Structure formats: C-alpha cells, structure tokens
Amino acid sequence: MKFRFTLFCVGLLMACFIQQAAAQTLQVSGTVKSKSTAEPLAGATVSAVGTAQATQTDAKGNFTLSISKGSTLSISYTGFKSYKYVVNQAGTIQVSLEDLNTLMNEVVVVGYGTQKITKISGAISTVKGADIERLKPVRAEDALQGRASGVTVVSTGSPGAKPTVLIRGIPSYTGTDPVVVVDGSIQSLDDLNSINAADIESVNVLKDAATTAIYGVKGGNGVIVVTTKSGKKNQKTELNYSSNLGSQQVLNTIGVLNASEYGAMLNEGSVASGGAILFPNLSTLGVGTNWQDQIFKNAGLASHSLTARGGSDNMAYFVSGAYTGQGGIVGGADKSYFNRYNATANLNVDLSKRLKATVNTSFVNIRSAGVPENAINSVISNALNFDPTVPVYNTVANTYGKYSVSNTILSEIYNPLTQLDDTHNQYNTNKTYGKFELQYQLLKNLKVTSRYGYTNTDVTGKAFTPLSFYGTGHINSTLNADGTTKVGAHNNVYEVKTSYYNYTLENFANYNFNINTDHHFETVFGMAMAKVTGNSVSGSRQDVPFNSWAFADISSATGTAPNSGLDVGSYQYERRNLSYFTRIDYDYKDKYLASFSARRDGSYAFGTNNKFGNFFAGSLGWVVSDEDFFKVNFIDYLKLRGSFGITGNENVSPQFQRISTLTYAYGSGQNAGYTFGNDPTSIGATIASFKNEDLGWEKQQQLNAGFDLNFANSKFSLTADYFEKQISGLLFTPSLSLYLGTASAPTANIGTTKTSGFDLNLGYNNAVGKNWKVSSNLTFTAAKNEVTETNNGLITGGGYGIPYQSVTRFEKGQSPGYFYGFKTVGIFQNAAEIAGAPTQANAVPGDIRFADINGDGLISDLDRTKIGDPFPTFTMGWSLNLTYKAFDFNTFIYASVGNDIYRAYERNLAMTNKYRGVLARWTGEGSTNDPRNPRYSFTDANQNTRVSDRYVEDGSFLKIKDVQLGYTLPNTTLKRLGVSKVRLYAQVKNAFVFTKYSGFDPEISGGIFDTGIDRGAYPQARTWSFGLDVKF
Amino acid sequence: MKKYTYIIGLFLVSTFGSCTKFVDYNPQEDYQITADNYFKTAEDYHKMAIGVYSPMQWLWSIPVIGEVASDNSVSGGENATDNIALQQIDDYQIVANNSNLTEIWKACYEGINRANYLEENKAKLDFTGKNALYGEVYFLRAYYYFELVKMFGGVPLFTNKRLSVGDSNKFQRATKAQVYAQIEIDLTAAIAALPVSNSQQGRATKHAAQALLGKVYLYQDKFTDAAAMLENVVTGPFSLATNYGTIFLQAGENGSESVFEVQYSNLSPFYDWSNPGRGQGNLAVQICGIRNLTGTSPYASGWSTNLPTANLAAAFDAGDTRKAVTVLDIEAYKTANAGMNITYTVAPYKNTGLYNQKYLPRVGQTSGQVELNYLNNYRAIRYADVLLMAAEANNRMAAPNDVKALLYLNRVRDRAFGDILHRSTATGTALKTAIWDERRLELGMEGHRFFDLVRTGQAASKITGWVANKNEVFPIPQAEVDISGLTQNPGYN
C-alpha cells in the first residue's frame, strides 16, 4: 500500500480531472464519524475530486455539498484513511473513516514549529500523552524511561526528586541535563517536577543535531519538548476525571548482621587487633533490632485530576486541576513527602480572522519535606550501621530520649529513629509558568508569532535542628544523658526564601511555500531573548524555645551567642542569551527531504572575544518506498535519514578579574591578609582571578544516520539510529606560565569527548479477531563515551566515607564518571604469599591482595585503575498493551545492563554493624580467596577498606516497572449515567526487580560523579494502586 | 488589520534591534569587586600593599631547604617517600618537578606580580604616605627577586605591570646580574622612601632595606658596598638580646634584635590542606616537631623533619649558650625533665635524636587546624646576622678593616658565651673562616647555611653529594620549563 497525504491527493486528482465537464448536479449530505470511536469528526474535508467544490464538516460531523453526477466525492481527515465514492444519486450518507496508523500521521512539535513525522529527517523520540497518563508518573521523565529510545533515565526513590537524564550519552562533566521546552517556553529539567501528567499531550525528545541545532547553545544535551493539551474549536466540553490511590512499600532490605552475629564478629575483630572479648555471653544477644524494619514505612500515593476541554467558534480551552501526593517510604509520609497542586488554563482565542492569541497559565504549589539521603549521615546509612544489640525504645531510667542509644558507637552513626524524630523541614514552592503568544497570519502562507514564555518560582523553606542526645560521649550529642544542654550547644532554625524568574521572548515567522507544486518549503526564522534570574536570602538563629519544631522560627529564637546567634547569607545570579535562528525544510514530492537549520547564539557568560557562536545543522531524508522501483510488498514504508550538525553547551560562568579581600580563599590558595606583630590581621587585597576573554561554549558535532521502516501491513514499525558525537571545548584549566603568580587561572575550552551509540524503537500494533488488540513497543538505547582530551587534568568527583575517599573521575582515555581504585586479586593465605607478591606495606595473611597494575613491584596509589562504570552499556524498555473486549492489560519492563554500583554505605567503624558478607570472611589459610571477604579485625593496617573493586557490584537489572489490569464499563450502563467512558484499573509499579545487586535498588541517580555510588540511596518503592478514569 | 501589522512590525524591529548589549556582562551585576573598582582611594593602595606581604608567608620552605640542603640537618620524616621533595634535596637527587621548589617559584612570582600591580597603578592617585608605601612595595619586590636569584640564578624579570593570561609564555630568563641590578634599584628606592620606624611591627623599614641591600651586595661579593651599606644598620637602633634563647620565643618576636621578620600568626586560622603553606601559619614549625610528643613540656608534636645533624651539634664549643637553643637532644631533655612525663616516637627515618629547637612547635601557639597555624615568625634578618655580614664585608673588602670585623664578630661571641673570654683574635683569612664558622653557629637552623656555603665556595667541601657547576642553584620548576620554555639550570635536564 502506498501512503498518500490528503492535500497531495486532492491536488493531484484536481489536476487530472479538471477538464471533466460538469453535468447534472446532485445534493449530498451526511455525517462523518470515526470508525474506532464512533465520534463525529468536525472539520473533515469533503470535496468533489477535480472540482473546486469543497466544504468542511461541522461540529457534529455533518456536511452538505452539491456535486455533479458521476464525479468522485472525497472525504478526508488528518489521521484517517480518505474515503472516496462515485456519486450517482442525491441523498444522505453515513461515513465512518478508518484510523490510519497514527504514527504515520503524527505531527511532531519541533523547534519553532511542527512537522509531519513523515517529513522529518532528523532523529526524534516520541512518547504520547496516553502512555504518560496511563503510567501516572509523579515526574514526567519517569515516563521517558525505556519509552523514548536514546534517553537513559536513572530514577530515584526520593519523592519528587530529579532523576539522572542522559540523551545520547555523556558529553561533558559540566551538566548533562537536557533543555526542556514546554509549549515553546524554555525551562529546565528541574521544572519537570511541576507538570501534571494528565496535562501532557506529548513529549518529543530531539536527539540529533538536525533537530537540536535550532536551540543552539542550549541544545547540546538534547531537547525534551513537552506539549500540553489544548482545546479544540467547536467541540462540546469534554470532562475527564481520573483518580489513583495507592500504597508504597520498600521492595527488600539489605542483609546486615543480627545481634548475635554482630557480637561474634566484634569479638573476633577485637581479639584480632589485640583487644578483649567484647561480648562474653553471645547467647543473650538474640537477633536484636533490625533498624531497617524500623525506618521503612508504607506510604501513600494519591493523584486526582480533573480536566475539561472544548471550544466555540473562535476559542478553545483546556483547563485542569490536579493533586498529586507522594509520601516517602523512609520514615513515612510525615517525614518525607512531595505534595503538588496544579491548576492549568490553556486558552486559544481568535482575536480576529488573522490574529490568534494563546494564553497558557499554570499555577503549581508544591509542599515537600525530606530526610537526609545518600550520605554517611543518611537515615538509611544509620539504619544499616547502627548497633543491632540495643532495643528500639529507651529503657534506661532517667535518661533523655524516646529511643535507645548505643554506648559503643560514638561518632556519626546513631539511632535512625532518633534521627527521623529530629528531622524537621518543610519547603513550599509556588510556581507560575506559561506563555502569552500572538500569531498573526500576515499572508496566506506567512505567519508571524510573538511569544513570551515565563516561569516564576518562589520557594520558602525552613529546617530545624533540635538539641538531641545520641549517647553519652557521642560526638553529635548536644544534650547530656539527663537532658540538660551541653556547654556550647544550641539548637538552630534555618529559613530560606528563594525566587527565580526566567523568561524567553521569541519572535519568529513561519513561511511555507511551494514551487511548481512538487517542491515544498517550510521555513522559519526569528530571534529570541532569554533571561534567567535567581536570588535567595537565608538566615539561621540559635536557641529555639522549648527545643521544639512548633516554635521553630527566627522570630522566636533567642540566640545570644556572637551576633545574637544569627547567621545570614544571600546570593543572586542572572544569565542572558540573545539568539537568531532559522530553519528551512524542503521536500520534493514528500519523497526527498532536506532540512537546514542555523542559530546564532550570544551568551552573557562568554568572553568578550567570543560573545556569539554559530550553530548549523543539515539533514537529508529519502522515502525509498515511494520510488517506483521499490516493489517489496512486505515493506510498506521505508525512509532513510542522515544528519550532521553542531550544537553547544553553555555551562560556563562569566569570568572577570576579581579582587579578593579575603584573609584566606579556600581551594584557590589565595590570601591577602597579613598580621603585623600582634595587631589583628590586616585585610589586604589582591587580584584573585584572571579572565579569559576567549571563553566560549562546549561545541558538539553530531552525525546521525537512521531509518524508519513499516512492514507487515504497517503492523510493525522500526526506527533505528546510529550517532557519533565529538565534543570539544570542555572547560579545563590551561597550563599557564607559573610566573603569572597564583591568581586562579581562568578555565578555557580545552577538553574533548567522544560519544557514539545506537537507538532503536520497534513497535507492533494489531487487532486480532474482533475482540483482541495488541500493541507493543520495544526500545533499545546504547551509548559509549570516552574522554579524549583534558589538558592532562582530571576531575575527581564523587566519593564517600570518613575520611573521604574519592571514587569517580573524569579523565582522559576513560569513560566519564568511571570508578577509580585498586583491583583486587585475592587474599593472602600465608606469609610466603606476601613475601612472594609485590611489596604491599603492612599486609598480613587474610588481607586483600591488590594488583600491581604498573608492575613496579610495589602496591601504591599508582596502581589504581578503572574498577567500574556506573553508566549502563545499554538499556531496554518493553511495553505490552493487550485489550480483550472491555479488559485491558498493560505492562512495562525496563532493563539496564552493564551499570556498576559502588557499595559505599558501610561506615566501617569497629562498633558499627556490618554487611552480611563479612560472615564469609577469611578465617585461616585456605578458607577463602574471595577478595571481598578479607579477615576481620578492628585495625586495618593493610587498608582493606580502601577504594577497590571489593565494593563494586554489577548493578544490571530488569524491573517490571508497571503492571496494569483495567476494565472499561459497557456503554449501556454508562449512558444512563450520562458518562461516556469509565475505566477501572489496578496497577503495580516496580512490581519486581531482577538484579544481582545486594543493596536496595540498583538505580542510584545523581550527577555524572554521583550516579552509581550507593551511600544509602533512597530506594524506589513498590506501589500498589487502584484507579478510576471517567470521561463525561 | 493594518494596526496589527503595524504593532507586530514595530515589535519585531524593536526586539531585533535590541542589539547585543543584552549579552554584555558587568561583574558588578554579581556584586563582584574587580580591578575596575580599585585604586580609587588611598585605602585601596594600602590594602593592595598588605597583599604584597602575604606571599612571604608561603615561603616557609626556603629556610628549611637552606638547612636540609646543607650539612646542618637531614630531611627526616616518616619514611623515604614522606615529604619526598625535602628528601630529594637532602639526598641531592633533586628533580625539577620538586613540589617545594615549584611552590617557592610560584609564591615569589605572586609577590612580584602583586608588587607590580601597584607599580602599574602608581600614577592613578596621589595621597599622603604614598612614597613610603611604595618603599615597602619595592622592598618586598626586591625580597622576592632575591629569594629567586638565590635559589635559581637568573629568572624572568618584569617590573612594570601585573602579568595576565596573555603574558603567559612571553618571558625568558634574565641574567643573574640583571636580576641583581633590579634588586639594587628597588632597594635603593626603598631606602630613600622608607621611614626608620613604622607603627606596625613587621613592616619594612629603612634599616630592613639597608640590611637586605647589604646582604645583596655580599652575595655579589661587592664587599665595599656591603660594608658601607651594613654600617647604617650596625649603627641603627638595634641591640643584641641578652639571652640568645629568648629571641626564638613568642615574647622575642620583633624584639630589639629584629631587623626584618616574616610575620606569621594564629589569629586567622585556616584549614586548607590542599594549599597547606599558604595561610598565615608557619608550616616549617609543624614539620620539624617531635612525633607523637606527650607530656608537659612546652613543645607540641610534629612530623620530625629538618632534623639537626650531630655534625652541627658538635660544632659548638663548650659553654656556647647557642647549642641548647639550636639543637634539642630529646633523650637528654627527657631525662633531665622526668617530671614532664615525656613520651614520643623516635623519628622513623634518618633519626638524629636532635630537633630544631628554635622553631619547634610549642603548646598553645597555634589555633584552628593546629598543624597549619603556628604563629612563629621567621627571623629573616637579625642584628647578629647584620653584624656578621658587616664583619665579613669589612674583612673581605678591597681595603680590609679587620679591627672592625673583629669587633663585630666578638660582639656576637660575647653574647653567645655570656663572657669576653671567647673572643676571636684572628685576622685575614683566618678571620674570614672564623666569621663563616660563626655564622653557622649563630644562625644555625635559621635557613642561611646552604646559601652561605655556596656563596663562600665551601659547599663542595662541606656538603655530601653537592656537585659543583650544578648544585649552586636549584632546578627551574619543570612545569615552567615545559610551559614557558625556560632554559633549565645546568645538570638538571
């Protein structure tokens, strides 16, 4: 079957039949409906082929047209198969148009315009609103995971928190967040916490240079284009209500020692280090307390959403109101939560025949609270490391506190329940965002648009750190055992108010024209001004009355210590961009496609010699299946695509020659003070930084090659893309002559990286028999990254522990953010082995044997090497939607392969609890040679706990992310209720996880340097829920 | 319809025309103070001048190297790789990427650039006291260049402005003579401008500049000039402290014998371990301390480096009060002071049993991050040093004045022995040797020995491993050779 476009067909047929003389005229009227939904189609084109006679259906799908006898009537509607028949008599007809494969007809929102998907020669992934709505994600990115090929999402369990989102690999260390464009307004990934899933019409991910270059310096990390719903003209109000109520729980716990095992291990460790038996009577210890059972609570998840859309002759509207509330499973919903209220109004008004206005306004209120996460002092870390021999509740008479304390763990680690009790914070975010847009139809094909998009955010937060008792002698205790305050200790309340205001003002014109009917041009050109501002004031004060959250406020605190116990701070920033852009899309007979885009971008952060950068991209497409010579029946559609272009990344800060009057500037090693005799330090001044007038952007060259294929009667669709990215201009410190002194050298555009990869999307859509419908989609995403130049510099990133040990690095010749440490090769079984091995200071039998990577016969820091990579080699997503009569079953499975995890949640103090693996420790020659299980001793002269592959685990996983079973009520029941559709469903999110990782959750999100380091990360919960979707 | 066209047209023109100023940046938007905001008031100049002093504090390792590289002390430390930069110098296995040498190079040039920044802006404003202030600046620039020329020989020389990024890789080494000439110019200007005394202790004075210029002459064997210049200081307002030991106590800082001291302080404690020597504390103090010292002695513990040699201890005659002040024999001290309950860890590497008493860390003299904030000033130029330099100059100048030389030498010896029975009576070459030997005893562990041995041609005979025509100077930092293409000193390639 050859696919044809309505307009194109009409045009061709007109040309063919124009000579035919008119004969007898007949009046035909009728109703046009959709075959699948049986709903009337408003605005369908009804025409007599070969004549100028044409009309459109009204709101009820009705039309009337006079037509000559014997001529062909054509009824067409975007997204439906055209219907044609030869008219031989007047009368009324009922036409039900068949849905086309929607993918083929879809219109995709691209930069400053839309494009039919068939005309696109760049690389774009699309996730439809229906899929997003069905998943009911708290954040929209969750819906991209595994559904949009080329996008890697590492989710987090912390309510409302931002996941790691990578579009086509890791180009840089300066930030990998893609830019987010909501209805044309440029926002950031952080802003995706505010969008109600039910408001989303579609999400398109622009991946290659051809589609992103029009976003220039912002496009380097890819672009997520979110389109929200709008109303339709002449449509009666359609109301949708959906509700989802669920409960979340932790999937699993980590194996730590119970009290008896703990006692035995501590005895062993103490004796091995020359100490005494600590627990002479192990039999009294029992299993003790598993603190994980104490901190994890079931927490609720609820969402309600009511939307209405419709329109009259000259306006259309979409309004919605929604609530989403997610409690946290760590400590329960009163300690960590994310509650969001949304109100949205999207209005399209025809001010005149030529002038249209669009006003989108969304108001969001978010209330949230959190607990310490993914750090040595996190609640989870405390639960894993705290003493299992003490009971939950304090049983010691006349001592302070509800929960018990440990008398042996005296630093950092303390009772996680006390910590939860002492965690008090709340944040309130009010956010208004949207756009004002005017569109003026200057000429028939020339449309001028002016758009002002804005985001205004105000965040108010407060946190309170009470005085507390964590044990006598515990370094964090601020109270004595009897509840009296320790000398010099104070409680503290902290308040912060932060405001952000961002706007983008864009003016552009779209001009579409044809040359000789077969050469189609769609062009856009315009300019944009963008400004991002933020400011914050914060303060804290000591001595809150009654040591109570209820009284925690700076106004009530009574601090008297230096400066009345007050501490204040502030910051502000601003970024500005000025841009000019254009794009020309061309096609010849819809068969040969070409596109060219260009953007000239200026950023206030760039050096004076480099204020503006130019970005170009071009792409070519060829619809092979439209060629006459192409006669493969099995294949319905085949398009080859290729693109090349340049985008950028402006993650730089403006540089200037700063004067420092600091006594000491940390990190930069600058001081400008001097102390003459015993006078207080005199404040001096000095130049503290140089500036680089040539500073510019990170430049990305991307090559893309791919194809789109529909086969087996378009039941299958396959899209595949290969890409290569060369990134240059990463910021590194240049090597400057030392005689310039010690002022901070300005960073310069020096580093380079290389990324290549492969994205694939395979879809299947079919109806089997009368009652079955099947649709399924498989995505595959793979990317390989390598740092190719860093000016011999390297960036050490995330680490863990006390003392702090660094794990991740950004270094030449390696993949970004890789794990760096020692490789282990076993365990020293006896003294002879130690003597025979490369010199390893202080090793005794039972200690880990490290690899002598550089072969110098000495185990030293120089032997550290790559021990893991936190980013997956590839990820896959598979969705399956089955419908049988009124029942529907949906499932979504996501797999990530090749991502390593660094297990960093063990505190490793003598008295802290241990990971269960210690039970398999080396206990004598021949007992084990597994380097994960060295001998256990309190002292660790061999540094068995140094950063090594001992702690690296394979974090590959397969997650059943979503399982849903739904039932749609029969129409007959509904009609009596005045309801058009009701669907009830049960849903399980994160139903199962298959992984070898021993921790809670193999998805450890964070920046490039923190992804994959599990310091006690917040695990994703399994959610059981029931939902209801009603359409009126 | 027309009006809409008009409105939109106007809008387009106004925004397209809104020019590129939109993306210009002024640091003031971020409330950042930049060079543009400076040198508007006298106070700005004073602050900038204070900043010129700061890098002197970062030069803590020069006196340490001055001893470790000589026959006076060994590197010590925990093991052969601990404090590798000092080990290399001690063992004469010096490689050009030595971290201490690199830091010295950078710190001196930071000081020079800071001074030059004032030079660059000298004409912008006139104010009371400007002349004297610039006297300090020139003194400091001379101080930094002198440290460089002493350590490295001829170095890149620039004086007119603070270098910026564009000046990277633009300079080659000047000759030693050119650098000395500039030092003399600066010090001569400083002497003319500086007051005899300053209300704040530690600021450069006329006499400090004269003493430094005299020393600079001496290093060039310009003995007549040196004698004349130093005479100004000998007759200046200084006197030898009665008790030699008190000079190195906190109470003795900026005392009667102090001609110029690098001021260190614990009043602004810092904790930056990535740049441990760049605060206001004296890191040389921490590193020479006794390991794991406990008990009630006045000393605090440290890292057992820069340990005096038995050779130095043996050089002192019986009755010389300077011996106990210069070297601390910890076992003897422990035995003599049993009541202090002293325990300590024997220096694990190159132990001599002796410690640098003058600069040992002392209890209560640091703050914050204790290792980094010792307040002990570095006694850069003492009156006794000036006397001995003057003695040497008088002895070695074209028309020697041994009477004066002896007089000055014996003033030092009288104080050392607390009597007049140990006076030298030597003349001529014997007197010269006596003065040189006296310098070792009087200034032991104060960072002069290596430079004196090189300057006086004694290094080859006194220092094991020292190689002539190479070890007179240290290697130019490798990074500077690589980046700026400077010629390396002979023997270090």
Chai-1 contact restraints between the chains, C-beta under 6 A:
chainA,res_idxA,chainB,res_idxB,connection_type,confidence,min_distance_angstrom,max_distance_angstrom,comment,restraint_id
A,L355,B,Y4,contact,1.0,0.0,6.0,A-B,restraint_1
A,Y440,B,Y4,contact,1.0,0.0,6.0,A-B,restraint_2
A,Y440,B,I8,contact,1.0,0.0,6.0,A-B,restraint_3
A,V448,B,I8,contact,1.0,0.0,6.0,A-B,restraint_4
A,S450,B,F11,contact,1.0,0.0,6.0,A-B,restraint_5
A,N507,B,L12,contact,1.0,0.0,6.0,A-B,restraint_6
A,N507,B,T15,contact,1.0,0.0,6.0,A-B,restraint_7
A,M527,B,F16,contact,1.0,0.0,6.0,A-B,restraint_8
A,R576,B,F22,contact,1.0,0.0,6.0,A-B,restraint_9
A,R576,B,V23,contact,1.0,0.0,6.0,A-B,restraint_10
A,L578,B,F22,contact,1.0,0.0,6.0,A-B,restraint_11
A,L578,B,V23,contact,1.0,0.0,6.0,A-B,restraint_12
A,G602,B,T20,contact,1.0,0.0,6.0,A-B,restraint_13
A,G602,B,V23,contact,1.0,0.0,6.0,A-B,restraint_14
A,S603,B,V23,contact,1.0,0.0,6.0,A-B,restraint_15
A,Y604,B,V23,contact,1.0,0.0,6.0,A-B,restraint_16
A,Y604,B,Y25,contact,1.0,0.0,6.0,A-B,restraint_17
A,K611,B,V23,contact,1.0,0.0,6.0,A-B,restraint_18
A,P654,B,Y25,contact,1.0,0.0,6.0,A-B,restraint_19
A,F656,B,P27,contact,1.0,0.0,6.0,A-B,restraint_20
A,F656,B,T34,contact,1.0,0.0,6.0,A-B,restraint_21
A,Q657,B,T34,contact,1.0,0.0,6.0,A-B,restraint_22
A,Q657,B,A35,contact,1.0,0.0,6.0,A-B,restraint_23
A,R658,B,Q32,contact,1.0,0.0,6.0,A-B,restraint_24
A,R658,B,T34,contact,1.0,0.0,6.0,A-B,restraint_25
A,I659,B,I33,contact,1.0,0.0,6.0,A-B,restraint_26
A,I659,B,Y38,contact,1.0,0.0,6.0,A-B,restraint_27
A,T663,B,S268,contact,1.0,0.0,6.0,A-B,restraint_28
A,Y664,B,F270,contact,1.0,0.0,6.0,A-B,restraint_29
A,Y664,B,G279,contact,1.0,0.0,6.0,A-B,restraint_30
A,Y666,B,D272,contact,1.0,0.0,6.0,A-B,restraint_31
A,G669,B,N275,contact,1.0,0.0,6.0,A-B,restraint_32
A,G669,B,R278,contact,1.0,0.0,6.0,A-B,restraint_33
A,N671,B,S54,contact,1.0,0.0,6.0,A-B,restraint_34
A,A672,B,G51,contact,1.0,0.0,6.0,A-B,restraint_35
A,A672,B,S54,contact,1.0,0.0,6.0,A-B,restraint_36
A,Y674,B,I50,contact,1.0,0.0,6.0,A-B,restraint_37
A,Y674,B,Y53,contact,1.0,0.0,6.0,A-B,restraint_38
A,Y674,B,S54,contact,1.0,0.0,6.0,A-B,restraint_39
A,T675,B,Q263,contact,1.0,0.0,6.0,A-B,restraint_40
A,T675,B,S265,contact,1.0,0.0,6.0,A-B,restraint_41
A,T675,B,L267,contact,1.0,0.0,6.0,A-B,restraint_42
A,T675,B,Q280,contact,1.0,0.0,6.0,A-B,restraint_43
A,F676,B,Q200,contact,1.0,0.0,6.0,A-B,restraint_44
A,F676,B,Q201,contact,1.0,0.0,6.0,A-B,restraint_45
A,F676,B,G202,contact,1.0,0.0,6.0,A-B,restraint_46
A,G677,B,Q201,contact,1.0,0.0,6.0,A-B,restraint_47
A,G677,B,G202,contact,1.0,0.0,6.0,A-B,restraint_48
A,G677,B,N254,contact,1.0,0.0,6.0,A-B,restraint_49
A,T681,B,L267,contact,1.0,0.0,6.0,A-B,restraint_50
A,T681,B,S268,contact,1.0,0.0,6.0,A-B,restraint_51
A,S682,B,I50,contact,1.0,0.0,6.0,A-B,restraint_52
A,G684,B,K47,contact,1.0,0.0,6.0,A-B,restraint_53
A,G684,B,I50,contact,1.0,0.0,6.0,A-B,restraint_54
A,G684,B,G51,contact,1.0,0.0,6.0,A-B,restraint_55
A,A685,B,K47,contact,1.0,0.0,6.0,A-B,restraint_56
A,A685,B,M48,contact,1.0,0.0,6.0,A-B,restraint_57
A,A685,B,G51,contact,1.0,0.0,6.0,A-B,restraint_58
A,T686,B,G51,contact,1.0,0.0,6.0,A-B,restraint_59
A,T686,B,R114,contact,1.0,0.0,6.0,A-B,restraint_60
A,F690,B,S164,contact,1.0,0.0,6.0,A-B,restraint_61
A,F690,B,V165,contact,1.0,0.0,6.0,A-B,restraint_62
A,S735,B,I483,contact,1.0,0.0,6.0,A-B,restraint_63
A,L736,B,S168,contact,1.0,0.0,6.0,A-B,restraint_64
A,S737,B,S168,contact,1.0,0.0,6.0,A-B,restraint_65
A,S737,B,N169,contact,1.0,0.0,6.0,A-B,restraint_66
A,S737,B,I483,contact,1.0,0.0,6.0,A-B,restraint_67
A,S737,B,S484,contact,1.0,0.0,6.0,A-B,restraint_68
A,L738,B,W105,contact,1.0,0.0,6.0,A-B,restraint_69
A,L738,B,K106,contact,1.0,0.0,6.0,A-B,restraint_70
A,L738,B,A479,contact,1.0,0.0,6.0,A-B,restraint_71
A,L738,B,E480,contact,1.0,0.0,6.0,A-B,restraint_72
A,Y739,B,Y109,contact,1.0,0.0,6.0,A-B,restraint_73
A,Y739,B,P156,contact,1.0,0.0,6.0,A-B,restraint_74
A,L740,B,L163,contact,1.0,0.0,6.0,A-B,restraint_75
A,G741,B,Y109,contact,1.0,0.0,6.0,A-B,restraint_76
A,G741,B,E110,contact,1.0,0.0,6.0,A-B,restraint_77
A,G741,B,N113,contact,1.0,0.0,6.0,A-B,restraint_78
A,T742,B,K106,contact,1.0,0.0,6.0,A-B,restraint_79
A,T742,B,E110,contact,1.0,0.0,6.0,A-B,restraint_80
